[in-house]
Amino acid sequence: MNWLDYAHKNLFKVKHYMRGIHHWVRPDGCNQRDIQRLERRAGALSDDEIDQIRVRASYYNQLDRPVTATNSGRPDSVPDRLARFPYGQSWSYFLDFKRSLRLYGEELVVPYQFGDVTTVPDQPTIVKSRPIHIDHRHSILMKLNQVRHYYWPKDRLSFLDKKPMLVWRGKCNHEHRLAFLRRYYGHSLCDVGDVHQRSKGQPWYKARMSIPEQLRYRFILSLEGKDVATNLKWIMASNSLCVMPAPRYETWFMEGTLQPHVHYVPIADDFSDLEDQLDYYTRHPEAAQTIIQNAHAHVARFQDPDIEDLIALQVLMRYAHLSGQIPLADSVTQGSDGLVPLMMNMQPHR
């Protein structure tokens, strides 16, 4: 294991936290300059770009009627204003949420629930994750815990230059992960293992493997844990194929919009068809390359910082407006010819 493989990711983490702290402590005048910069960018958007922003913002925030901003029904330990948040408990969430809320002021009442959320709150709440296949209108998605979920390593190997095997490393804290390892840990097509220390002595225990080491394989398994799989995003940004069962949870990455055989290689929930899928895409590299290109196109939607900020603003503006806290015309600087019209024309998600 090369320590340089981990140095790049650690440097990414340091830079991310430094940027977050910078946005937290800098003077309010800098926030105003950011608003003006985003207004200029919004004014220069094409019709197609505006439509894409509306679609995504409406996907994340699917509220379609007035709501009441209240702290009722939420744990007392979870404050309704970011200024009261005990940031030491969830530093990454705090900094990411602060980046968007800095444009409003911290007295905005915004119910939020940080962490791996797998249920739908009783009232509209900002979350990182939500279940896909049920009514989740109360779960308003924001781009949170980015330092963990939005790391894009460079992949310099082509699909055909990689080992024709499936790789996975992770902690088996959930039964479905353990079920997979019990079935495939010694398989000739798989290099998979549990890295948890408590699994030492088990035949499926293996040492950790860095992301660059995993990128040497054509197929990389993505298995959800408590909520979404952390590795899904960097796999889809690579030249390897993402192999996974249909996702049950989604985040800002819009996992619910991913299509089997379009963005990833699907396998059954019991993993019974894994060999067939690996064999097919090994024999049909052109089909594999098409999926990789589609995955790259999906990833690219989340890599423009200004667009991401504009969408986050729309998500929060819609909540602030529907909760009666901020009239749309006051949500950004008066006289804006960019963000305000963009917000006023936003249509609910269908």
Summary of the structure (lengths in Angstrom):
residues: 350
radius of gyration: 21.3
end to end distance: 47.6
largest distance: 66.6
contacts: 1058
relative contact order: 0.16
helix: 44%
strand: 11%
